[in-house]
Amino acid sequence: MPYVFDRFRQAQDANTTKGLGLGLAIARHIVERHNGTIHTESAGEEQGATFIVRLPLLEDVKGSSYRQRTCQSGLSQ
């Protein structure tokens, strides 16, 4: 999925032509502006995808780090 984060990129499926194809490009921009990374993994076509977002930890005023949080979300059709 090398082009998934490109602007105006949409799937070729006739059922998914809604929208402008900007959502993932905007998500990547926001994550990168926060010095993070975003990437995707997939087992193949029609197998869904996992999006991994990594953001650096912030330190509060007292110097203790916020704890890392993991969020898993699954979408089913």
BATI-248886 format. One record per atom (N, C-alpha, C): residue in one letter; z negated, x, y. Coordinates in pm, 1 decimal. Example, Ala and Ser with C-alpha at 12.3 -4.5 7.8 and 13.67 -1.06 7.14 Angstrom:
REM residues 2
resn, zz, xx, yy
A, -780.0, 1319.0, -569.0
A, -780.0, 1230.0, -450.0
A, -780.0, 1320.0, -330.0
S, -708.0, 1285.0, -225.0
S, -714.0, 1367.0, -106.0
S, -787.0, 1290.0, 3.0
***
This chain:
REM residues 77
resn, zz, xx, yy
M, 0.0, 82.6, -118.5
M, 0.0, 0.0, 0.0
M, 0.0, 87.2, 125.1
P, 98.7, 173.0, 138.6
P, 98.4, 268.2, 249.4
P, 118.2, 205.5, 387.0
Y, 172.1, 85.1, 394.4
Y, 204.3, 26.4, 524.8
Y, 111.2, -87.9, 563.8
V, 7.7, -112.3, 487.3
V, -75.9, -230.1, 507.2
V, -141.4, -234.5, 645.5
F, -163.9, -119.2, 708.8
F, -228.7, -116.3, 839.7
F, -128.9, -106.8, 955.2
D, 0.7, -112.3, 926.7
D, 102.5, -107.0, 1031.7
D, 107.4, -239.1, 1107.9
R, 135.9, -229.3, 1236.8
R, 151.1, -350.2, 1318.5
R, 272.9, -429.5, 1273.3
F, 258.6, -560.5, 1276.2
F, 365.0, -656.6, 1245.0
F, 412.0, -650.0, 1100.2
R, 334.9, -587.5, 1012.3
R, 369.4, -579.6, 869.7
R, 315.5, -704.2, 800.9
Q, 401.2, -772.6, 726.9
Q, 361.0, -891.6, 652.8
Q, 413.5, -882.9, 511.2
A, 346.1, -953.4, 421.7
A, 392.5, -960.9, 283.3
A, 525.1, -1035.9, 278.6
Q, 603.4, -1010.1, 177.9
Q, 733.9, -1073.8, 164.7
Q, 726.4, -1213.3, 104.1
D, 609.2, -1254.3, 57.2
D, 590.2, -1385.1, -4.0
D, 607.6, -1495.1, 100.4
A, 682.9, -1598.2, 69.1
A, 708.9, -1707.4, 163.0
A, 581.5, -1782.9, 200.1
N, 480.2, -1779.7, 116.5
N, 355.7, -1851.7, 143.5
N, 262.1, -1775.9, 236.8
T, 293.6, -1654.2, 271.3
T, 203.1, -1573.6, 353.8
T, 266.1, -1531.3, 486.1
T, 360.9, -1607.9, 536.5
T, 430.0, -1568.3, 659.0
T, 359.6, -1615.6, 785.5
K, 239.0, -1667.4, 774.5
K, 165.5, -1710.3, 893.1
K, 107.0, -1588.3, 963.0
G, 92.5, -1597.4, 1093.9
G, 32.8, -1488.2, 1170.1
G, 135.8, -1386.6, 1215.3
L, 87.9, -1290.3, 1290.2
L, 176.1, -1188.7, 1347.9
L, 174.3, -1056.4, 1272.4
G, 83.0, -1040.6, 1179.4
G, 73.0, -913.6, 1108.4
G, -1.0, -808.0, 1187.9
L, -96.1, -851.4, 1269.0
L, -171.0, -757.3, 1352.7
L, -315.3, -736.9, 1308.3
G, -367.8, -823.0, 1224.1
G, -509.6, -821.0, 1188.7
G, -559.8, -688.4, 1136.2
L, -493.3, -631.5, 1036.7
L, -539.8, -505.3, 978.8
L, -516.0, -387.4, 1072.7
A, -411.2, -394.2, 1154.2
A, -388.2, -288.7, 1253.5
A, -500.4, -289.3, 1357.1
I, -542.9, -408.1, 1397.7
I, -653.9, -419.4, 1492.9
I, -783.3, -370.7, 1428.5
A, -807.0, -409.4, 1303.3
A, -927.1, -364.7, 1232.1
A, -931.5, -212.2, 1225.0
R, -819.2, -150.4, 1190.8
R, -814.4, -3.8, 1183.7
R, -845.0, 58.2, 1319.3
H, -788.3, 2.4, 1424.9
H, -811.2, 55.2, 1559.6
H, -959.9, 48.7, 1596.0
I, -1024.0, -64.7, 1569.3
I, -1166.3, -80.1, 1601.1
I, -1250.4, 20.1, 1522.2
V, -1224.0, 31.1, 1392.3
V, -1300.2, 123.1, 1307.7
V, -1281.3, 267.2, 1354.9
E, -1158.6, 306.6, 1385.2
E, -1133.0, 443.4, 1429.8
E, -1197.2, 472.1, 1565.3
R, -1203.6, 372.8, 1653.7
R, -1268.8, 390.5, 1783.9
R, -1418.9, 414.5, 1767.8
H, -1473.0, 373.2, 1654.6
H, -1614.1, 396.7, 1624.1
H, -1631.7, 518.3, 1532.5
N, -1529.3, 603.3, 1527.0
N, -1531.0, 725.9, 1445.5
N, -1550.0, 697.9, 1297.1
G, -1494.2, 587.6, 1251.8
G, -1503.1, 552.2, 1111.2
G, -1367.8, 559.7, 1043.4
T, -1365.6, 519.1, 918.1
T, -1241.1, 515.7, 841.2
T, -1230.6, 381.7, 770.1
I, -1107.8, 342.1, 742.1
I, -1081.5, 220.8, 665.7
I, -965.1, 251.1, 572.0
H, -979.6, 212.5, 446.7
H, -867.9, 226.9, 353.8
H, -876.2, 117.2, 248.6
T, -772.7, 107.7, 169.7
T, -764.3, 1.0, 70.7
T, -734.1, 57.2, -66.9
E, -779.0, -15.1, -166.9
E, -749.8, 18.5, -306.0
E, -703.5, -108.8, -375.4
S, -609.9, -94.2, -467.7
S, -561.2, -208.9, -542.8
S, -515.3, -163.8, -680.3
A, -538.6, -248.0, -779.6
A, -493.9, -218.9, -916.2
A, -345.3, -248.1, -932.7
G, -283.7, -313.2, -836.2
G, -141.5, -343.0, -843.5
G, -109.4, -478.8, -783.5
E, 16.6, -510.4, -785.4
E, 64.4, -635.8, -729.6
E, -3.2, -755.0, -796.4
E, -37.3, -854.5, -716.6
E, -103.9, -976.3, -764.8
E, -244.2, -950.1, -819.4
Q, -301.5, -833.2, -791.5
Q, -434.5, -798.0, -842.6
Q, -541.6, -798.8, -733.6
G, -503.5, -834.4, -612.4
G, -599.7, -832.4, -502.7
G, -618.1, -692.0, -448.5
A, -707.2, -679.8, -353.2
A, -730.9, -550.3, -290.3
A, -876.2, -539.1, -247.8
T, -922.3, -416.8, -239.7
T, -1055.1, -386.0, -188.5
T, -1036.7, -303.3, -62.4
F, -1103.2, -343.4, 44.7
F, -1097.3, -269.8, 170.3
F, -1230.6, -199.7, 190.2
I, -1225.0, -70.5, 214.9
I, -1344.7, 10.9, 232.4
I, -1351.6, 56.0, 377.6
V, -1459.5, 18.1, 444.5
V, -1483.2, 56.4, 583.6
V, -1605.6, 146.6, 585.3
R, -1590.9, 263.1, 645.8
R, -1703.4, 356.4, 658.7
R, -1724.4, 384.8, 806.9
L, -1847.2, 362.1, 851.2
L, -1884.7, 388.0, 989.6
L, -2001.7, 485.7, 990.5
P, -2006.0, 575.4, 1089.1
P, -2117.2, 670.0, 1094.8
P, -2247.4, 597.6, 1127.9
L, -2357.2, 651.8, 1077.1
L, -2488.5, 596.6, 1107.4
L, -2527.0, 631.1, 1250.5
L, -2598.1, 540.8, 1313.4
L, -2650.1, 564.6, 1447.5
L, -2796.8, 602.7, 1437.3
E, -2844.3, 675.7, 1535.5
E, -2986.8, 705.6, 1541.4
E, -3048.1, 624.3, 1653.7
D, -3162.9, 563.8, 1625.8
D, -3229.1, 487.9, 1731.1
D, -3303.2, 583.0, 1825.2
V, -3370.4, 529.3, 1923.4
V, -3436.2, 609.4, 2026.2
V, -3540.2, 703.6, 1966.0
K, -3608.9, 661.7, 1860.7
K, -3713.0, 744.0, 1799.6
K, -3655.7, 848.6, 1704.6
G, -3526.6, 846.3, 1681.7
G, -3463.1, 946.9, 1597.9
G, -3449.5, 910.0, 1451.8
S, -3497.6, 794.2, 1411.0
S, -3480.6, 755.7, 1270.8
S, -3346.0, 686.8, 1253.6
S, -3280.8, 712.9, 1143.1
S, -3147.1, 658.5, 1119.2
S, -3154.6, 516.2, 1066.6
Y, -3056.5, 437.2, 1102.5
Y, -3042.5, 306.0, 1041.8
Y, -3005.9, 325.5, 895.7
R, -3051.9, 238.5, 811.7
R, -3019.1, 250.4, 670.2
R, -2875.4, 207.0, 645.4
Q, -2813.9, 271.8, 548.9
Q, -2677.5, 236.6, 510.8
Q, -2679.7, 100.6, 443.3
R, -2585.0, 17.7, 476.6
R, -2575.4, -114.6, 417.9
R, -2444.7, -126.4, 342.3
T, -2451.1, -189.9, 228.9
T, -2332.4, -211.9, 147.8
T, -2304.7, -360.9, 143.1
C, -2181.0, -396.4, 165.6
C, -2141.2, -536.4, 162.5
C, -2023.6, -549.9, 67.6
Q, -2036.2, -638.9, -27.3
Q, -1925.3, -666.5, -117.3
Q, -1885.2, -811.1, -98.0
S, -1757.7, -832.7, -89.1
S, -1706.7, -967.1, -71.3
S, -1587.1, -986.1, -161.8
G, -1582.3, -1097.1, -228.5
G, -1468.5, -1126.8, -314.3
G, -1404.8, -1257.2, -272.3
L, -1275.7, -1259.3, -267.8
L, -1202.0, -1380.2, -235.3
L, -1128.9, -1426.6, -359.4
S, -1135.9, -1553.2, -386.0
S, -1062.1, -1607.1, -499.9
S, -970.2, -1717.0, -451.2
Q, -863.5, -1735.4, -522.1
Q, -765.6, -1836.9, -482.1
Q, -784.5, -1963.0, -560.1
***
